[in-house]
């Protein structure tokens, strides 16, 4: 499930984020953009945060600070997925989640990280899942926030309709489309099925958040569908059995029921996993994540 990322707490009253650095790391595709909170103590395992589609690491900033406050003292980085934000597009015409996970493994190698603690939400959760499954040496601990596997009928529908390719229009109609595309994701799931039973029981994000995610979509208008489609095609439950890292599955009270219900299935497939119910704020999530990451390895 990938939809509107949760609104950062600073959305309506921007707070100074001077401590967060921005950088580019060159991969074989070109330059990948990331946000970085430098380590407060040497020798700590870095934390890798992977964002939801169709957004960017901008939406990870509150969680970065909340994790630091919760005791995560190592470097915290949040890359823009290839094809999102300020990162270059993926190289394959139809990349899969294994490709995106591989790009994160290559990013870690470029940064000199032997192991990381990986967190992912929605599309980012699938990438984190595959990073742990396909590159077990790279992930010490894993946190999955909003992950499921679709039945064939819904998968086919979202692949065909969820993330359309939209061309710039001489009258600017693509600008109006992008805003409403983002807005509709807060109203329905899937956003293109506008029936009462598909209505989401969540509040509308503030205008500042709708504006920001619209900018992210417009910035990558020709590439934003690629991570989306890869996420929808990913066979999550087929890959979870390969994960050896201790895993925490979040159940935020603000999450879609379908995603929280999938936690039970994931627990059956993972050898070393547990769930944690939490409020939906960055601070609430960071509290349980920080506790989990701070526990001694088992």
The 8 nearest C-alpha neighbors of each residue, nearest first, counted from 0:
[[1, 121, 146, 147, 2, 145, 258, 122],
 [2, 0, 121, 122, 52, 51, 3, 227],
 [1, 3, 184, 4, 0, 52, 51, 185],
 [2, 4, 184, 185, 5, 181, 1, 52],
 [5, 3, 51, 2, 6, 58, 54, 52],
 [6, 4, 7, 3, 58, 279, 204, 280],
 [5, 7, 208, 8, 4, 204, 10, 58],
 [8, 6, 9, 10, 61, 5, 58, 281],
 [7, 9, 10, 6, 61, 11, 280, 281],
 [10, 8, 13, 12, 7, 14, 11, 61],
 [9, 11, 7, 8, 12, 13, 207, 208],
 [10, 12, 9, 13, 207, 205, 8, 208],
 [13, 11, 9, 10, 14, 8, 207, 15],
 [14, 12, 9, 10, 11, 15, 8, 16],
 [13, 15, 9, 16, 12, 10, 8, 17],
 [16, 14, 17, 13, 18, 9, 19, 12],
 [17, 15, 18, 19, 14, 60, 13, 20],
 [16, 18, 19, 15, 20, 14, 36, 21],
 [19, 17, 16, 20, 36, 37, 15, 35],
 [20, 18, 36, 17, 35, 16, 34, 21],
 [19, 21, 35, 34, 18, 36, 22, 17],
 [22, 20, 34, 33, 35, 19, 23, 32],
 [21, 23, 33, 32, 34, 20, 24, 35],
 [22, 24, 32, 31, 30, 33, 25, 21],
 [25, 23, 31, 30, 26, 32, 22, 106],
 [24, 26, 30, 29, 31, 23, 27, 28],
 [27, 25, 29, 28, 30, 24, 31, 106],
 [26, 28, 29, 25, 30, 90, 105, 102],
 [29, 27, 26, 90, 89, 87, 30, 88],
 [30, 28, 26, 25, 27, 87, 31, 86],
 [31, 29, 25, 24, 23, 87, 26, 86],
 [30, 32, 86, 24, 23, 87, 25, 29],
 [31, 33, 23, 86, 85, 79, 78, 22],
 [34, 32, 78, 77, 22, 79, 21, 23],
 [33, 35, 21, 77, 20, 76, 78, 19],
 [34, 36, 76, 20, 19, 75, 37, 21],
 [35, 37, 19, 75, 74, 76, 20, 18],
 [38, 36, 74, 35, 39, 75, 73, 19],
 [37, 39, 74, 73, 40, 72, 41, 36],
 [38, 40, 72, 73, 37, 41, 74, 67],
 [41, 39, 38, 72, 73, 43, 42, 74],
 [42, 40, 43, 38, 73, 39, 72, 74],
 [41, 43, 40, 44, 73, 38, 45, 72],
 [42, 44, 73, 41, 45, 40, 72, 74],
 [43, 45, 73, 115, 46, 42, 116, 114],
 [46, 44, 74, 73, 115, 75, 43, 116],
 [45, 47, 75, 116, 115, 117, 76, 74],
 [46, 48, 117, 76, 77, 116, 118, 75],
 [49, 47, 77, 118, 119, 76, 117, 46],
 [50, 48, 123, 119, 77, 118, 120, 47],
 [51, 49, 123, 120, 56, 119, 55, 48],
 [50, 52, 122, 121, 123, 120, 54, 4],
 [53, 51, 54, 122, 1, 227, 2, 50],
 [52, 54, 223, 216, 51, 83, 55, 215],
 [55, 53, 52, 215, 212, 51, 83, 84],
 [56, 54, 84, 79, 57, 83, 58, 50],
 [55, 57, 59, 58, 79, 77, 78, 50],
 [58, 56, 55, 59, 60, 54, 34, 84],
 [57, 59, 56, 60, 55, 7, 4, 54],
 [60, 58, 56, 62, 57, 61, 63, 50],
 [59, 61, 63, 62, 58, 57, 64, 56],
 [62, 60, 64, 63, 59, 7, 65, 281],
 [61, 63, 65, 281, 59, 60, 64, 66],
 [64, 62, 60, 66, 61, 65, 59, 67],
 [63, 65, 67, 61, 66, 62, 68, 60],
 [64, 66, 62, 68, 282, 67, 63, 285],
 [67, 65, 69, 285, 63, 68, 64, 71],
 [66, 68, 71, 64, 70, 69, 65, 72],
 [69, 67, 65, 66, 70, 64, 71, 285],
 [70, 68, 66, 67, 289, 286, 71, 65],
 [71, 69, 67, 68, 72, 289, 66, 293],
 [72, 70, 67, 66, 73, 69, 289, 68],
 [71, 73, 39, 40, 70, 38, 67, 43],
 [74, 72, 38, 43, 45, 44, 71, 40],
 [73, 75, 38, 45, 37, 36, 46, 76],
 [76, 74, 46, 36, 45, 35, 47, 73],
 [77, 75, 35, 47, 34, 48, 36, 46],
 [76, 78, 48, 34, 33, 56, 47, 49],
 [79, 77, 33, 32, 56, 80, 34, 76],
 [78, 80, 55, 56, 84, 32, 33, 86],
 [79, 81, 83, 82, 78, 86, 55, 84],
 [82, 80, 88, 86, 89, 83, 87, 79],
 [81, 83, 88, 222, 223, 87, 89, 80],
 [84, 82, 80, 81, 79, 223, 55, 219],
 [83, 85, 55, 79, 86, 215, 54, 219],
 [84, 86, 32, 83, 79, 87, 31, 218],
 [87, 85, 31, 32, 81, 84, 79, 83],
 [86, 88, 81, 82, 30, 31, 29, 89],
 [89, 87, 82, 81, 222, 90, 86, 83],
 [88, 90, 81, 82, 91, 87, 28, 94],
 [89, 91, 28, 88, 92, 94, 93, 87],
 [92, 90, 94, 93, 89, 98, 95, 88],
 [91, 93, 94, 90, 89, 225, 88, 222],
 [92, 94, 91, 95, 225, 229, 228, 90],
 [95, 93, 91, 98, 92, 229, 225, 96],
 [94, 96, 229, 98, 97, 93, 99, 233],
 [95, 97, 99, 98, 229, 126, 100, 230],
 [96, 98, 100, 95, 99, 101, 129, 126],
 [99, 97, 101, 96, 95, 100, 94, 102],
 [98, 100, 96, 102, 101, 97, 126, 103],
 [101, 99, 130, 97, 103, 126, 102, 98],
 [102, 100, 104, 98, 99, 103, 97, 105],
 [101, 103, 105, 99, 100, 104, 106, 98],
 [104, 102, 106, 100, 105, 101, 107, 99],
 [103, 105, 101, 107, 106, 102, 108, 100],
 [106, 104, 102, 108, 103, 107, 109, 101],
 [105, 107, 103, 109, 108, 104, 102, 110],
 [108, 106, 112, 110, 104, 105, 109, 111],
 [107, 109, 105, 111, 106, 110, 112, 104],
 [110, 108, 106, 107, 111, 105, 24, 112],
 [111, 109, 107, 108, 112, 106, 24, 105],
 [110, 112, 108, 109, 107, 113, 106, 114],
 [113, 111, 107, 114, 110, 108, 115, 45],
 [112, 114, 137, 111, 108, 115, 107, 136],
 [115, 113, 137, 138, 112, 139, 44, 136],
 [116, 114, 45, 138, 46, 44, 139, 117],
 [115, 117, 46, 140, 139, 138, 141, 47],
 [116, 118, 47, 141, 46, 115, 127, 48],
 [119, 117, 142, 48, 141, 143, 47, 49],
 [124, 120, 118, 123, 49, 127, 143, 48],
 [119, 121, 124, 144, 123, 51, 145, 50],
 [120, 122, 124, 1, 145, 51, 123, 0],
 [123, 121, 51, 125, 124, 230, 52, 1],
 [122, 124, 119, 49, 120, 50, 126, 121],
 [119, 125, 123, 120, 121, 127, 143, 122],
 [124, 126, 128, 122, 123, 127, 129, 230],
 [125, 127, 123, 100, 129, 128, 124, 96],
 [128, 126, 130, 124, 125, 119, 129, 123],
 [129, 127, 125, 131, 126, 130, 124, 132],
 [128, 130, 132, 126, 131, 127, 133, 100],
 [131, 129, 100, 127, 133, 134, 128, 132],
 [130, 132, 135, 129, 128, 134, 138, 242],
 [133, 131, 242, 129, 241, 130, 134, 135],
 [132, 134, 130, 129, 131, 135, 97, 241],
 [133, 135, 130, 131, 136, 137, 132, 138],
 [136, 134, 131, 137, 138, 132, 133, 243],
 [135, 137, 134, 138, 114, 139, 131, 113],
 [138, 136, 114, 135, 134, 115, 113, 139],
 [139, 137, 115, 114, 131, 140, 135, 116],
 [138, 140, 116, 115, 244, 114, 137, 141],
 [141, 139, 116, 245, 244, 138, 246, 117],
 [140, 142, 246, 117, 116, 118, 245, 247],
 [143, 141, 118, 247, 246, 248, 117, 119],
 [144, 142, 248, 124, 119, 118, 249, 247],
 [145, 143, 120, 249, 119, 124, 248, 146],
 [144, 146, 121, 258, 120, 143, 124, 0],
 [147, 145, 121, 258, 124, 144, 0, 143],
 [146, 148, 261, 258, 235, 149, 0, 145],
 [149, 147, 235, 234, 236, 150, 146, 233],
 [150, 148, 154, 153, 151, 147, 231, 152],
 [149, 151, 153, 152, 154, 148, 155, 147],
 [150, 152, 154, 153, 155, 149, 156, 148],
 [153, 151, 155, 154, 150, 156, 149, 157],
 [152, 154, 156, 155, 151, 150, 149, 157],
 [155, 153, 151, 157, 149, 156, 152, 150],
 [154, 156, 158, 152, 153, 157, 151, 159],
 [157, 155, 153, 159, 154, 158, 160, 152],
 [156, 158, 161, 160, 159, 154, 155, 153],
 [159, 157, 155, 156, 160, 228, 154, 161],
 [160, 158, 156, 157, 155, 161, 162, 163],
 [159, 161, 157, 158, 162, 156, 163, 191],
 [162, 160, 157, 158, 163, 159, 191, 189],
 [163, 161, 224, 160, 164, 227, 228, 158],
 [164, 162, 165, 160, 161, 224, 159, 158],
 [163, 165, 221, 166, 162, 224, 220, 222],
 [166, 164, 163, 167, 173, 220, 221, 176],
 [165, 167, 168, 164, 173, 221, 220, 172],
 [168, 166, 173, 165, 169, 171, 172, 174],
 [167, 169, 171, 170, 172, 173, 166, 174],
 [168, 170, 171, 167, 172, 173, 166, 174],
 [171, 169, 168, 172, 173, 167, 174, 175],
 [172, 170, 168, 173, 174, 169, 167, 175],
 [171, 173, 175, 174, 170, 168, 176, 169],
 [172, 174, 176, 171, 175, 167, 168, 177],
 [175, 173, 172, 177, 176, 171, 178, 217],
 [174, 176, 172, 178, 173, 177, 179, 171],
 [175, 177, 173, 179, 174, 178, 180, 172],
 [178, 176, 180, 174, 175, 179, 213, 173],
 [179, 177, 181, 213, 175, 180, 176, 182],
 [178, 180, 182, 176, 181, 177, 183, 175],
 [181, 179, 177, 183, 178, 182, 176, 184],
 [182, 180, 179, 178, 184, 183, 177, 213],
 [181, 183, 179, 184, 180, 185, 178, 209],
 [184, 182, 186, 185, 190, 180, 181, 179],
 [183, 185, 190, 182, 181, 186, 2, 3],
 [184, 186, 183, 182, 203, 3, 187, 199],
 [185, 187, 183, 199, 184, 198, 190, 182],
 [188, 186, 198, 190, 197, 199, 189, 184],
 [189, 187, 190, 197, 184, 198, 192, 199],
 [188, 190, 191, 192, 187, 161, 197, 157],
 [189, 191, 187, 188, 184, 183, 192, 193],
 [190, 192, 189, 193, 161, 160, 187, 188],
 [193, 191, 189, 190, 194, 197, 188, 187],
 [192, 194, 191, 187, 197, 190, 195, 198],
 [193, 195, 197, 196, 192, 198, 187, 191],
 [196, 194, 198, 197, 193, 187, 199, 192],
 [195, 197, 194, 198, 193, 199, 187, 188],
 [196, 198, 187, 195, 194, 188, 199, 193],
 [199, 197, 187, 195, 196, 186, 200, 194],
 [200, 198, 187, 186, 201, 197, 188, 185],
 [199, 201, 198, 202, 186, 255, 253, 187],
 [202, 200, 199, 203, 253, 185, 186, 254],
 [201, 203, 204, 200, 185, 186, 199, 205],
 [202, 204, 185, 205, 201, 186, 182, 206],
 [205, 203, 208, 202, 6, 206, 209, 185],
 [204, 206, 207, 208, 203, 209, 11, 10],
 [207, 205, 209, 208, 210, 204, 11, 211],
 [206, 208, 210, 205, 209, 10, 211, 11],
 [209, 207, 211, 210, 206, 205, 204, 212],
 [210, 208, 206, 212, 211, 207, 213, 204],
 [209, 211, 207, 213, 208, 212, 206, 214],
 [210, 212, 208, 214, 213, 209, 207, 215],
 [211, 213, 215, 214, 209, 210, 54, 208],
 [214, 212, 210, 216, 215, 178, 211, 177],
 [213, 215, 217, 211, 212, 216, 218, 210],
 [214, 216, 212, 218, 213, 217, 54, 84],
 [217, 215, 213, 219, 214, 218, 220, 53],
 [218, 216, 220, 214, 219, 215, 213, 177],
 [217, 219, 215, 216, 220, 214, 84, 85],
 [220, 218, 222, 223, 217, 216, 221, 83],
 [221, 219, 217, 216, 222, 218, 223, 165],
 [220, 222, 219, 223, 164, 165, 224, 166],
 [221, 223, 82, 219, 224, 220, 225, 88],
 [222, 224, 219, 225, 82, 83, 220, 53],
 [225, 223, 227, 162, 222, 226, 228, 163],
 [224, 226, 227, 228, 223, 222, 229, 93],
 [227, 225, 229, 228, 224, 230, 223, 82],
 [228, 226, 224, 230, 225, 229, 52, 231],
 [229, 227, 231, 230, 225, 226, 158, 224],
 [228, 230, 95, 226, 232, 96, 227, 231],
 [231, 229, 227, 233, 228, 232, 122, 226],
 [230, 232, 228, 229, 233, 154, 227, 158],
 [233, 231, 229, 230, 228, 234, 154, 158],
 [232, 234, 230, 231, 235, 229, 96, 125],
 [235, 233, 237, 236, 148, 232, 238, 149],
 [236, 234, 148, 238, 237, 233, 239, 147],
 [235, 237, 239, 238, 234, 148, 265, 268],
 [236, 238, 235, 234, 239, 240, 241, 268],
 [239, 237, 236, 235, 240, 241, 132, 234],
 [240, 238, 241, 236, 242, 237, 269, 268],
 [239, 241, 268, 238, 242, 269, 237, 270],
 [242, 240, 132, 239, 238, 243, 133, 131],
 [243, 241, 132, 239, 240, 131, 244, 269],
 [242, 244, 241, 245, 135, 270, 271, 131],
 [243, 245, 140, 242, 139, 246, 141, 138],
 [246, 244, 271, 140, 272, 141, 243, 247],
 [247, 245, 272, 141, 142, 244, 140, 271],
 [246, 248, 142, 273, 274, 272, 141, 143],
 [249, 247, 274, 143, 142, 273, 144, 275],
 [248, 250, 144, 275, 274, 276, 251, 143],
 [249, 251, 276, 259, 275, 277, 252, 248],
 [252, 250, 277, 279, 278, 253, 254, 276],
 [251, 253, 278, 254, 279, 277, 250, 276],
 [254, 252, 251, 279, 255, 278, 201, 250],
 [255, 253, 251, 252, 256, 259, 258, 250],
 [254, 256, 257, 258, 259, 253, 199, 145],
 [255, 257, 259, 258, 260, 254, 261, 253],
 [258, 256, 260, 255, 259, 261, 147, 254],
 [259, 257, 261, 260, 256, 145, 255, 147],
 [258, 260, 256, 261, 250, 262, 257, 255],
 [259, 261, 257, 258, 262, 256, 263, 264],
 [262, 260, 258, 259, 264, 263, 147, 257],
 [261, 263, 265, 260, 264, 259, 266, 248],
 [262, 264, 266, 261, 265, 260, 267, 259],
 [265, 263, 267, 261, 266, 262, 268, 260],
 [264, 266, 262, 268, 267, 263, 269, 261],
 [267, 265, 263, 269, 268, 264, 272, 262],
 [268, 266, 264, 265, 269, 263, 270, 262],
 [269, 267, 265, 266, 240, 239, 270, 264],
 [268, 270, 266, 271, 240, 272, 267, 239],
 [271, 269, 272, 268, 243, 240, 242, 266],
 [272, 270, 245, 269, 246, 244, 243, 273],
 [273, 271, 246, 247, 245, 269, 266, 270],
 [272, 274, 247, 248, 246, 266, 275, 271],
 [273, 275, 248, 247, 249, 276, 272, 250],
 [276, 274, 249, 250, 248, 277, 273, 247],
 [277, 275, 250, 251, 249, 274, 252, 278],
 [278, 276, 251, 250, 252, 283, 275, 284],
 [277, 279, 251, 252, 283, 280, 253, 284],
 [278, 280, 251, 253, 252, 277, 283, 281],
 [281, 279, 283, 282, 278, 284, 8, 5],
 [280, 282, 62, 284, 283, 285, 61, 65],
 [281, 283, 285, 65, 280, 284, 286, 62],
 [284, 282, 280, 286, 285, 281, 278, 277],
 [283, 285, 281, 286, 282, 287, 288, 280],
 [286, 284, 288, 66, 282, 283, 287, 65],
 [285, 287, 289, 283, 284, 288, 69, 282],
 [288, 286, 290, 289, 285, 284, 291, 283],
 [289, 287, 285, 291, 290, 286, 292, 284],
 [290, 288, 292, 286, 291, 69, 287, 285],
 [289, 291, 293, 287, 288, 292, 286, 294],
 [292, 290, 288, 289, 293, 294, 287, 247],
 [291, 293, 289, 294, 290, 288, 140, 116],
 [294, 292, 290, 291, 289, 295, 71, 70],
 [295, 293, 291, 292, 296, 290, 297, 289],
 [296, 294, 297, 293, 292, 291, 290, 140],
 [295, 297, 294, 245, 139, 140, 293, 292],
 [296, 295, 245, 294, 271, 244, 140, 139]]
